[in-house]
Amino acid sequence: MRVTFQNRFCGKKLKPELAKLQSKYPQADIKVWCQDEQRLGLQPKTRRVWTQLPEQPIASVKTQYQWLWLYGFVHPESGESYFSILPQVNTELFSRVLAD
């Protein structure tokens, strides 16, 4: 079996899937990578405002969101890792990251 993934990392469902892929593509060098994503951003918070009693404070808040997505890929066996920061999430951008 040419799977380059140590058995101690494999779960009950992953081992049979890897064996099936290896038998279907015997010349392929199959590597398993782990991926996760995190949304990072800025969202304004409501703050307290000083006023004289008994007036109600009036504070205008401009609702505005700024987000970035951080994608991380790790090869558990070698520790090799790649990270990408994207301005948005969509299939086209994620496909480009996978191609790199």
Secondary structure as a PSIPRED ss2 file (coil, helix, strand):
# PSIPRED VFORMAT (PSIPRED V4.0)

   1 M C   1.000  0.000  0.000
   2 R C   1.000  0.000  0.000
   3 V C   1.000  0.000  0.000
   4 T C   1.000  0.000  0.000
   5 F C   1.000  0.000  0.000
   6 Q C   1.000  0.000  0.000
   7 N H   0.000  1.000  0.000
   8 R H   0.000  1.000  0.000
   9 F H   0.000  1.000  0.000
  10 C C   1.000  0.000  0.000
  11 G C   1.000  0.000  0.000
  12 K C   1.000  0.000  0.000
  13 K C   1.000  0.000  0.000
  14 L H   0.000  1.000  0.000
  15 K H   0.000  1.000  0.000
  16 P H   0.000  1.000  0.000
  17 E H   0.000  1.000  0.000
  18 L H   0.000  1.000  0.000
  19 A H   0.000  1.000  0.000
  20 K H   0.000  1.000  0.000
  21 L H   0.000  1.000  0.000
  22 Q H   0.000  1.000  0.000
  23 S H   0.000  1.000  0.000
  24 K H   0.000  1.000  0.000
  25 Y C   1.000  0.000  0.000
  26 P C   1.000  0.000  0.000
  27 Q C   1.000  0.000  0.000
  28 A C   1.000  0.000  0.000
  29 D C   1.000  0.000  0.000
  30 I C   1.000  0.000  0.000
  31 K C   1.000  0.000  0.000
  32 V C   1.000  0.000  0.000
  33 W C   1.000  0.000  0.000
  34 C E   0.000  0.000  1.000
  35 Q E   0.000  0.000  1.000
  36 D E   0.000  0.000  1.000
  37 E E   0.000  0.000  1.000
  38 Q E   0.000  0.000  1.000
  39 R E   0.000  0.000  1.000
  40 L E   0.000  0.000  1.000
  41 G E   0.000  0.000  1.000
  42 L E   0.000  0.000  1.000
  43 Q C   1.000  0.000  0.000
  44 P C   1.000  0.000  0.000
  45 K C   1.000  0.000  0.000
  46 T C   1.000  0.000  0.000
  47 R C   1.000  0.000  0.000
  48 R C   1.000  0.000  0.000
  49 V C   1.000  0.000  0.000
  50 W C   1.000  0.000  0.000
  51 T C   1.000  0.000  0.000
  52 Q C   1.000  0.000  0.000
  53 L C   1.000  0.000  0.000
  54 P C   1.000  0.000  0.000
  55 E C   1.000  0.000  0.000
  56 Q C   1.000  0.000  0.000
  57 P C   1.000  0.000  0.000
  58 I C   1.000  0.000  0.000
  59 A C   1.000  0.000  0.000
  60 S C   1.000  0.000  0.000
  61 V C   1.000  0.000  0.000
  62 K C   1.000  0.000  0.000
  63 T C   1.000  0.000  0.000
  64 Q C   1.000  0.000  0.000
  65 Y C   1.000  0.000  0.000
  66 Q E   0.000  0.000  1.000
  67 W E   0.000  0.000  1.000
  68 L E   0.000  0.000  1.000
  69 W E   0.000  0.000  1.000
  70 L E   0.000  0.000  1.000
  71 Y E   0.000  0.000  1.000
  72 G E   0.000  0.000  1.000
  73 F E   0.000  0.000  1.000
  74 V E   0.000  0.000  1.000
  75 H C   1.000  0.000  0.000
  76 P C   1.000  0.000  0.000
  77 E C   1.000  0.000  0.000
  78 S C   1.000  0.000  0.000
  79 G C   1.000  0.000  0.000
  80 E C   1.000  0.000  0.000
  81 S E   0.000  0.000  1.000
  82 Y E   0.000  0.000  1.000
  83 F E   0.000  0.000  1.000
  84 S E   0.000  0.000  1.000
  85 I E   0.000  0.000  1.000
  86 L E   0.000  0.000  1.000
  87 P C   1.000  0.000  0.000
  88 Q C   1.000  0.000  0.000
  89 V C   1.000  0.000  0.000
  90 N C   1.000  0.000  0.000
  91 T H   0.000  1.000  0.000
  92 E H   0.000  1.000  0.000
  93 L H   0.000  1.000  0.000
  94 F H   0.000  1.000  0.000
  95 S H   0.000  1.000  0.000
  96 R H   0.000  1.000  0.000
  97 V H   0.000  1.000  0.000
  98 L H   0.000  1.000  0.000
  99 A H   0.000  1.000  0.000
 100 D C   1.000  0.000  0.000
